[in-house]
């Protein structure tokens, strides 16, 4: 089963792809979609939608795992991230691929055993778990790999997609 993990944002959207065969999880790809502050916000959203659609088309995942929003101190940032996340979910919906959501706490707890792990800890653990030569960069890509890893270890395979579909909108 191929899993695409996404760490939503509007300046940087992290993505990570893993392949699960039996109990083995291997790294396929990771990276980031970046948009510039100088761009109009609607153009940034359009670019994110297009790039997520391209990534889905390129890697053909069985399921997509998306990190859910958590509390932001800055309401404006929360709104922008929420709007970008909506565009990401729309791209997933248009692909017809099921998705599941995990809170940042769930991801950190699953990956490190500690729900308040720092970003640097996530990077180091993902490097170790996926047997990478170096820590995944940027940290948004490491977070996305962690989201994909979380989906991989909490779902045994396509037979359990029915359970995961309860999160679909």
C-alpha positions in Angstrom: 0.0 0.0 0.0 1.4 3.4 -1.0 0.6 6.3 1.4 1.0 10.0 0.7 1.3 12.1 3.9 0.7 15.9 3.8 1.6 18.6 6.2 -0.7 21.5 5.2 0.4 25.1 4.9 0.3 28.0 2.5 3.9 29.1 2.4 5.2 25.5 2.5 3.2 22.3 2.1 5.2 19.2 3.0 4.6 15.9 1.4 6.0 12.4 2.0 5.4 9.1 0.3 6.0 5.7 1.9 5.3 2.2 0.7 4.0 -0.4 3.2 4.4 -4.1 2.3 3.5 -6.4 5.2 5.2 -4.9 8.2 7.9 -3.2 6.2 7.6 0.6 5.5 10.0 2.2 3.0 10.6 5.7 1.8 9.5 6.5 -1.7 9.8 10.3 -1.9 9.5 13.6 0.1 9.6 17.3 -0.6 7.8 20.5 -0.3 5.5 22.8 -2.3 6.5 26.4 -1.7 4.8 29.6 -2.5 6.1 33.1 -2.3 4.8 35.9 0.0 4.8 38.2 -3.0 2.2 36.1 -4.8 -1.5 36.8 -4.6 -3.1 34.4 -2.1 -5.5 32.9 -4.6 -2.6 32.2 -7.0 -0.8 30.4 -4.1 -3.9 28.3 -3.5 -4.2 27.5 -7.2 -0.6 26.4 -7.3 -1.0 24.2 -4.2 -4.0 22.6 -5.7 -2.2 21.9 -8.9 0.9 20.5 -7.3 -1.0 18.2 -4.9 -2.9 16.9 -7.9 0.4 16.3 -9.7 1.9 14.5 -6.7 -1.2 12.3 -6.4 -0.9 11.5 -10.1 2.8 10.9 -10.0 2.9 8.6 -6.9 -0.6 7.0 -7.2 -1.2 6.5 -3.5 -3.8 4.1 -2.1 -4.6 6.5 0.7 -3.7 10.1 1.6 -3.0 11.1 5.2 -3.4 14.7 6.2 -2.4 16.4 9.4 -5.4 18.2 10.9 -5.2 21.8 12.1 -4.3 22.6 15.6 -4.7 25.8 17.6 -2.9 28.8 16.2 -2.2 31.8 18.4 -2.5 34.0 15.3 -6.0 33.8 13.9 -5.0 35.2 10.5 -2.4 32.4 10.1 -5.0 29.8 11.1 -7.4 31.1 8.5 -4.8 31.0 5.7 -3.7 27.5 6.7 -7.3 26.4 6.8 -8.0 27.7 3.4 -4.9 26.0 2.0 -5.9 22.8 3.7 -9.3 23.1 2.1 -7.7 23.3 -1.3 -5.6 20.2 -0.5 -8.6 18.3 0.6 -10.4 19.3 -2.6 -7.5 18.0 -4.7 -7.7 14.7 -2.8 -11.5 14.5 -3.2 -11.2 15.1 -6.9 -8.6 12.3 -7.1 -11.1 9.8 -5.7 -8.5 8.5 -3.2 -9.6 8.0 0.4 -8.0 10.1 3.1 -7.6 10.0 6.8 -6.7 12.8 9.2 -4.4 12.8 12.2 -3.8 15.5 14.8 -0.2 16.7 15.3 -0.3 15.0 18.8 -1.3 11.7 17.3 1.5 11.8 14.7 4.1 12.8 17.3 2.9 10.1 19.7 2.9 7.4 17.0 6.3 8.3 15.6 8.3 9.3 18.8 6.2 7.9 21.6 5.9 11.5 22.9 3.0 13.8 21.9 5.0 17.0 22.3 8.1 16.1 20.4 10.1 18.8 18.7 10.4 19.1 15.0 14.1 18.1 15.2 13.1 14.9 17.0 10.6 14.1 14.2 13.3 14.6 11.6 15.8 12.4 13.4 13.3 9.6 14.0 12.1 9.7 10.4 15.7 9.4 9.2 16.2 6.4 11.4 12.8 4.6 10.7 13.1 5.1 7.0 16.8 4.4 6.9 17.6 7.7 5.1 21.1 9.0 4.6 20.2 12.4 6.2 17.3 14.0 8.0 14.5 14.9 5.6 14.4 18.6 4.9 12.6 20.9 5.1 11.0 20.0 8.4 7.5 20.2 6.7 8.6 17.3 4.5 9.7 15.4 7.6 6.3 16.1 9.2 4.6 14.8 6.1 6.6 11.6 6.2 5.6 11.3 9.9 2.0 11.7 8.9 2.4 9.0 6.2 4.2 6.7 8.8 1.3 7.2 11.2 -1.2 6.1 8.6 1.0 3.1 7.7 1.3 1.8 11.3 -2.3 2.4 12.2 -3.8 0.7 9.1 -2.9 -2.9 8.2 -3.9 -2.5 4.5 -6.6 -1.8 2.0 -9.0 -4.1 3.9 -9.1 -1.5 6.7 -9.9 1.4 4.5 -13.5 1.1 5.6 -12.4 2.0 9.1 -10.4 4.9 7.8 -13.2 6.1 5.6 -15.1 7.3 8.7 -12.8 10.3 8.6 -13.7 11.2 5.0 -15.9 14.1 4.3 
